[in-house]
Amino acid sequence: MTLSSIARLAGATVLAAGLATGAASAQSINWDMQSTYPSSLKQLGSLGVRIQEQLKTVSGGQINVKFQEPGAIVPALEAFDAVASGAVQAAWSTPGYWIGKEPALALFAAVPFGPSAGEYLAWMKFGGGQQLMDEVYAKHGIKSLICGLIAPEASGWFRKEINTVDDLKGLKMRFFGLGAQVMNKMGVSTQLLAGGDIFPALELGTIDATEFSMPAIDLNLGFYQVAKHYYLPGWHQQTTLFDLMMNKDEWEGLSDQQKAIFQTVCDANVAYGFAEGEAIQFSALKEIESKGVTIHRWSPEILKALKAAWDEVIAEQTKNETFAKVWASLSEFRANYRSWGDRGYLRAGDLD
């Protein structure tokens, strides 16, 4: 091969490399992801950071979705509008924060006295849940993927012990989603506060009680410093789903491969978060007790009263056509699932 041939070949190689680099650059995406949870918050924040890390790794650096702390671009509870308008491309949150926009979104987040994690995911993936969620979000120009899951939460930190239904009346309490409407029926005045705003409100007495999340997450926020009575089970959130909201136009501009990467990362994040959450609660409960907190279990009488209030909430909410449509789908799936769920799993008392 002559010197000139070598030079021509080298030039062609450099040109091809340049074209390849240009093509890769054209295919890369760089988004902001406004989080409703701080990165320092166990699971609720850290699972959002993990999405950022995993998307970059799995895509070979071509998908860069930057986790933004609450307030970095917009306040935590304004993320929905920011994504819908295109002010940010994505947000890490839970559908239950947006029931003021669409009441039906609450059913894709957490359902009082609702399904366990496996049952909930089965409905979302194979029972029509994802398709219904797509319909609801699409009206606002948003595409959402379920991208995280945690199992039962605790149901409240209280300054005073709750022994009867009457003890709840008149309390001011931070509460989330459909469970807040149940508590309103019980005579509790509820308000929704972002995670970082709860402790100051509790400390100052603006609220008398609060629920937020699982023991390991609640421990991180220090509620035990003010409220010494902690109640389980989390009747209002037996499972909580979290989502990656994306501006619909941005989503539709992705390639099929990029969409598959997002879906794969989210599916993996669901499994990771579920397993992590289950692994860290018992040590957190021990530490909470060591702080002088009394851990209570709700009495059957109070749980029955809460369930009766929930039935009233459903009767009211299903007057909304979209809510009724989603509720009918979930209810039918749960009725069908019961023939398996009641038979396939060991239950308390089976060995008594």
Beta strands, then each sheet from edge to edge (+ up, - down):
strand 1: 29-35
strand 2: 63-68
strand 3: 90-93
strand 4: 142-150
strand 5: 156-158
strand 6: 172-174
strand 7: 189-191
strand 8: 209-210
strand 9: 229-232
strand 10: 240-247
strand 11: 294-297
sheet 1: 2+ 1+ 3+ 10- 4+
sheet 2: 7+ 6+ 8+ 5- 9+ 11+
end
